[in-house]
């Protein structure tokens, strides 16, 4: 009777966690079409158009570790409420930037939204696992959350692309319906999380650990070479994942300058949405074969295939075309979009390889991983800077370099060469407390 009641009680917060998975990708993905808008509204360069994306992701560098500390000390409910409130404020400031037509206000909103996205990323996975009771059920809920995350990333470029209409006359205020949707979901999520009881097992673990007398540890996650290379890999991966569609959107919607194609914003948004839809398909495929194929093989294959696809996009003649969403576009765009199948499974593969054998250092490693998500802002900005100077297609050589490093990491860098480091707490915990 109690088990049934508990499941009913947690149905609503589980649904809210799914909504927050959606919001993470929706608000983060919003910076892609917004880059096209601010480029045209403020006459920004390609590099400046990516400053909102940079501001959104660089917030992870500031908030990654603090978010983990807040979660550890204050628990799931407090952290999620704080994240949702900050997210509402960030999106509201973005809305205000359209009212006052200010690029600076827009960047402020993107930066504050980044704080929220970092905190939400820190809390939603463990919280959903807890609400599901851990084990297979918890993992299943997280997989569903990941799928919903991909749906949000697919919808936002399509929605904002069609809201823009004519790229030349597009302004931030054109995206207001999408911003209102985001604020509405944040407000609803805040009310629901505030009203329900959420289990806090982490708080109890923290209290027990505080009572244990531990020896001073001379090692950390950064003592492992494969982890250090792994956080470089995750930095590069997120930059590659975001850079491919962001620069592709600029390439398609720019009219003639730097080799731009002058494709309508609605069509370009739909094509970029297809990239994220292919990421969803790739994640489903990865989940189905993950039990049989190792992370090393998956990362090796996708890095190599991704490089081949991007090279094909660079060298394929513009005259070769394909029809997508009712418009004739160069087939090289399709090869860029196919990259979504490759980037889809990279996060999980890199994370698994990087934390392999870390034991008690895994939680610290997760916090450092969240900091390195800032690569999703830095590398696309660098790529856009290259596009300003050398053209859109030449900017994808940065992506090729990134994929080459990921291939190296999969084949060589992911090997744990520090197996002599003790990764359990048994020596640090008094014997009488080990079985208490």
C-alpha positions in Angstrom: 0.0 0.0 0.0 2.8 2.4 0.9 4.8 1.6 -2.2 1.8 2.3 -4.4 1.1 5.6 -2.6 4.7 6.6 -2.9 4.7 6.0 -6.7 1.6 8.1 -7.0 3.1 10.9 -4.9 6.3 10.9 -7.1 4.4 10.8 -10.5 4.1 14.6 -10.6 7.7 15.5 -9.6 8.9 12.9 -12.1 6.9 14.6 -14.8 8.4 17.9 -13.7 11.9 16.5 -14.0 11.0 15.5 -17.6 9.9 19.1 -18.2 13.2 20.3 -16.8 15.1 17.9 -19.1 13.1 19.6 -21.9 14.0 23.1 -20.6 17.7 22.4 -20.4 17.9 21.7 -24.1 15.2 24.3 -25.1 16.9 27.2 -23.3 20.4 26.1 -24.3 19.3 25.5 -27.9 17.6 28.9 -28.0 21.0 30.5 -28.4 21.4 28.9 -31.9 18.6 30.8 -33.7 19.1 33.8 -31.4 22.6 34.1 -32.9 21.0 34.5 -36.3 18.6 37.2 -34.9 21.2 39.3 -33.2 23.5 39.1 -36.2 20.9 40.8 -38.3 19.3 43.0 -35.6 22.6 44.5 -34.4 24.7 44.0 -37.5 27.0 41.6 -35.5 29.8 39.6 -37.0 29.6 35.8 -37.0 31.8 35.7 -33.9 29.7 38.3 -32.0 26.5 36.4 -32.9 27.9 33.5 -30.8 28.5 35.6 -27.7 25.1 34.7 -26.3 26.0 31.0 -26.8 29.4 31.7 -25.2 27.8 33.5 -22.2 25.3 30.7 -21.7 28.1 28.0 -21.7 30.8 30.0 -19.9 28.4 30.1 -16.9 29.2 26.4 -16.4 32.8 27.3 -15.7 31.7 29.5 -12.8 28.8 27.4 -11.5 29.8 23.7 -12.1 31.6 23.0 -8.8 29.4 25.4 -6.7 26.3 23.7 -8.0 27.6 20.4 -6.8 28.4 21.9 -3.4 24.9 23.4 -3.1 23.3 20.0 -4.1 25.4 18.2 -1.5 24.7 20.7 1.3 21.1 21.8 0.6 19.6 18.8 -1.2 17.6 18.2 -4.4 14.6 20.3 -3.6 16.4 23.5 -2.6 18.8 23.2 -5.6 16.1 22.6 -8.1 14.0 25.4 -6.8 17.0 27.8 -7.0 17.8 26.6 -10.5 14.3 27.0 -11.8 14.0 30.5 -10.3 17.3 31.6 -11.8 16.1 30.1 -15.2 12.9 32.2 -15.1 14.9 35.3 -14.4 17.4 34.6 -17.2 14.7 34.1 -19.8 12.8 37.1 -18.5 15.9 39.3 -19.1 16.2 37.8 -22.6 12.6 38.9 -23.2 13.4 42.4 -21.8 16.4 42.6 -24.2 13.9 42.4 -27.0 11.8 45.2 -25.5 14.7 47.6 -25.1 16.6 46.3 -28.2 19.8 45.9 -26.2 22.6 43.5 -27.1 24.1 43.9 -23.7 20.9 43.0 -21.9 20.5 39.9 -24.2 24.0 38.7 -23.2 23.2 39.2 -19.5 20.0 37.1 -19.9 22.0 34.3 -21.7 24.7 34.3 -18.9 22.1 34.1 -16.1 20.3 31.3 -18.0 23.6 29.5 -18.2 23.8 29.4 -14.4 20.3 27.8 -14.3 21.2 25.2 -17.0 24.3 24.2 -15.1 22.4 23.8 -11.8 19.6 21.8 -13.6 22.1 19.5 -15.2 23.7 18.9 -11.8 20.4 18.0 -10.1 18.0 16.4 -12.7 19.9 13.1 -13.3 20.5 12.1 -9.7 17.1 13.5 -8.6 15.3 11.5 -11.3 17.3 8.4 -10.4 16.2 8.9 -6.7 12.5 9.4 -7.6 12.6 6.2 -9.6 14.1 4.3 -6.6 17.5 3.8 -8.2 18.5 0.7 -10.1 17.0 -0.2 -13.4 13.9 1.9 -12.8 16.0 5.0 -12.1 18.2 4.4 -15.1 15.1 3.9 -17.3 13.7 7.3 -16.2 17.0 9.0 -17.0 17.0 7.5 -20.5 13.5 8.8 -21.0 14.7 12.2 -19.7 17.5 12.1 -22.3 15.1 11.5 -25.1 12.9 14.4 -24.0 16.0 16.5 -23.8 16.6 15.8 -27.5 13.0 16.6 -28.4 13.5 20.1 -26.8 16.6 20.6 -28.8 14.8 19.6 -32.0 11.8 21.9 -31.5 13.5 25.2 -30.6 15.4 26.0 -33.9 12.3 25.0 -35.9 10.0 27.1 -33.8 12.2 30.2 -33.6 13.1 29.9 -37.3 9.5 30.2 -38.3 8.8 32.9 -35.8 11.6 34.9 -37.4 10.1 34.9 -40.8 12.3 37.2 -42.9 15.9 37.0 -41.5 16.7 40.6 -42.6 13.9 42.1 -40.4 14.2 39.6 -37.5 14.4 40.9 -34.0 14.6 39.4 -30.5 11.0 40.2 -29.9 10.0 37.8 -32.7 11.1 35.0 -30.3 8.7 36.1 -27.6 6.3 33.1 -27.9 9.2 30.8 -27.3 10.3 32.9 -24.3 6.8 32.9 -22.8 6.6 29.1 -23.2 9.9 28.8 -21.3 8.9 31.1 -18.5 5.6 29.4 -18.1 7.2 26.0 -17.7 9.7 27.3 -15.2 6.9 28.9 -13.2 4.8 25.7 -13.2 7.9 23.6 -12.3 8.7 25.9 -9.3 5.1 25.6 -7.9 5.1 21.8 -8.2 8.6 21.2 -6.7 7.7 23.6 -3.9 4.5 21.7 -3.1 5.7 18.1 -3.2 7.9 16.0 -0.9 11.1 14.9 -2.5 13.4 12.2 -0.9 16.9 13.5 0.1 19.1 10.4 0.5 22.2 12.5 -0.3 21.7 14.7 2.7 21.7 11.6 5.0 24.9 10.3 3.4 26.5 13.7 3.8 25.6 13.7 7.6 27.2 10.2 8.0 30.3 11.2 6.1 30.7 14.3 8.3 30.9 12.0 11.4 33.6 9.8 9.9 37.2 10.7 10.5 39.2 10.3 7.3 42.8 10.5 6.5 44.1 13.4 4.4 43.9 12.3 0.7 46.9 13.1 -1.4 45.2 12.3 -4.7 42.2 13.5 -6.6 40.4 12.8 -9.8 43.0 15.0 -11.5 45.7 12.5 -10.5 44.5 10.2 -13.2 45.9 10.8 -16.7 42.9 9.3 -18.5 40.5 11.6 -16.6 42.5 14.7 -17.4 42.5 13.8 -21.0 38.8 13.0 -20.6 37.8 16.4 -19.4 39.7 17.9 -22.4 37.7 15.5 -24.6 34.4 16.6 -23.0 35.3 20.2 -23.5 36.1 19.6 -27.2 33.0 17.3 -27.6 30.5 19.8 -26.4 32.1 22.5 -28.6 31.9 20.2 -31.6 28.3 19.2 -30.9 27.1 22.9 -30.6 29.4 24.3 -33.3 28.3 22.0 -36.1 24.6 23.2 -36.1 25.2 26.8 -34.9 27.7 27.6 -37.7 25.5 25.7 -40.2 22.6 27.9 -39.3 24.7 31.0 -39.9 26.0 29.5 -43.1 22.5 28.8 -44.4 20.9 32.1 -43.4 23.7 34.5 -44.4 23.1 35.9 -47.9 26.2 35.7 -50.0 28.7 37.0 -47.4 31.5 34.5 -46.7 29.9 32.0 -49.0 26.5 32.1 -47.2 23.6 30.4 -48.9 20.8 32.8 -48.2 18.3 30.1 -47.2 15.0 31.2 -45.5 15.2 31.2 -41.7 12.2 28.8 -41.4 13.8 26.2 -43.6 17.2 26.6 -42.0 15.7 26.2 -38.6 14.0 23.0 -39.7 17.3 21.6 -41.1 19.1 22.4 -37.8 16.2 20.8 -36.0 16.9 17.7 -38.0 20.4 17.6 -36.6 19.0 17.4 -33.1 16.4 14.8 -34.2 19.2 12.6 -35.5 20.9 13.0 -32.1 17.8 11.6 -30.6 17.8 8.7 -33.0 21.5 8.2 -32.3 20.9 8.1 -28.5 18.2 5.5 -29.0 20.5 3.4 -31.1 23.4 3.8 -28.6 21.1 2.8 -25.7 20.1 -0.4 -27.6 23.6 -1.5 -28.4 25.4 -0.1 -25.3 25.2 -3.4 -23.5 27.1 -5.2 -26.3 29.4 -2.5 -27.7 32.1 -0.9 -25.5 32.4 2.9 -25.0 35.8 2.8 -26.6 34.5 1.2 -29.8 31.5 3.5 -29.9 33.7 6.7 -29.5 36.3 5.4 -32.0 33.6 4.7 -34.7 31.6 7.9 -34.2 34.7 10.1 -34.1 36.0 8.6 -37.3 32.7 8.7 -39.1 32.0 12.3 -37.9 35.4 13.4 -39.4 34.5 11.7 -42.7 31.1 13.4 -42.9 32.6 16.9 -42.1 35.4 16.4 -44.7 32.7 15.4 -47.2 30.8 18.6 -46.4 33.9 20.7 -46.8 35.0 19.3 -50.2 31.6 18.4 -51.8 30.8 20.8 -54.7 28.1 23.4 -53.9 26.4 22.5 -57.2 25.3 19.1 -55.8 22.0 19.6 -54.1 19.2 17.8 -52.2 15.7 18.8 -51.3 15.0 19.3 -47.6 11.7 20.7 -46.2 10.7 21.9 -49.7 13.9 23.8 -50.4 16.8 22.9 -52.6 20.0 23.1 -50.6 23.6 21.9 -51.2 24.1 18.3 -50.2 27.1 19.4 -48.1 24.5 20.8 -45.6 23.0 17.3 -45.3 26.5 15.8 -44.5 26.9 18.4 -41.7 23.5 17.5 -40.3 24.3 13.8 -40.4 27.0 14.7 -37.8 24.2 14.6 -35.2 24.2 10.8 -35.4 27.8 10.8 -34.4 27.8 13.4 -31.6 24.7 11.7 -30.1 26.5 9.1 -28.0 29.8 10.8 -27.4 28.9 12.4 -24.0 28.1 9.0 -22.4 31.1 7.3 -24.0 33.6 9.9 -22.9 32.2 10.1 -19.4 32.3 6.3 -19.0 35.9 6.1 -20.2 37.0 9.1 -18.1 35.6 7.9 -14.8 36.6 4.2 -15.2 38.5 3.1 -12.2 38.1 6.4 -10.2 36.1 4.9 -7.4 35.7 7.4 -4.5 36.8 10.2 -6.8 33.9 9.8 -9.2 31.7 12.5 -7.6 34.4 15.1 -7.8 35.0 14.1 -11.4 31.4 14.7 -12.2 31.6 18.3 -10.9 34.7 18.9 -13.0 33.0 17.5 -16.0 30.2 20.1 -15.6 32.7 22.9 -15.5 34.2 21.7 -18.9 30.8 22.0 -20.6 31.9 25.6 -21.2 33.6 24.3 -24.3 30.1 24.5 -25.9 30.5 28.3 -25.8 34.2 28.7 -26.4 34.8 26.5 -29.4 31.7 27.7 -31.4 32.9 31.3 -30.8 36.3 30.4 -32.1 34.8 28.6 -35.1 32.6 31.7 -35.9 35.7 33.9 -35.7 37.4 31.6 -38.2 34.2 31.9 -40.4 34.5 35.7 -40.3 38.1 35.5 -41.7 38.2 32.4 -43.8 34.6 31.5 -44.6 32.0 29.2 -43.1 33.3 25.9 -44.6 36.9 26.5 -43.6 35.8 27.0 -40.0 34.9 23.3 -39.9 38.6 22.4 -39.9 38.4 23.3 -36.2 35.7 20.6 -35.9 37.9 18.1 -37.7 40.8 18.9 -35.3 38.4 18.3 -32.4 37.2 15.0 -33.8 40.8 13.9 -34.3 41.5 14.4 -30.6 38.4 12.5 -29.7 39.6 9.6 -31.9 43.0 9.7 -30.1 41.3 9.7 -26.7 39.2 6.7 -27.6 42.1 4.7 -29.0 44.9 5.7 -26.7 44.2 8.4 -24.1 41.4 6.6 -22.3 43.6 3.9 -20.9 44.0 4.1 -17.1 47.7 4.2 -16.4 47.3 5.1 -12.7 45.9 1.8 -11.4 48.3 2.0 -8.4 46.2 4.8 -6.7 43.8 3.5 -4.0 40.2 4.5 -4.9 38.3 3.1 -1.9 37.6 4.7 1.5 38.1 1.5 3.5 41.4 2.6 4.9 40.1 6.0 5.9 37.0 4.8 7.8 37.4 3.2 11.2 36.7 -0.5 11.1 33.8 -0.3 13.7 32.0 2.2 11.4 32.4 0.3 8.2 29.5 -2.0 9.0 27.4 0.4 11.0 
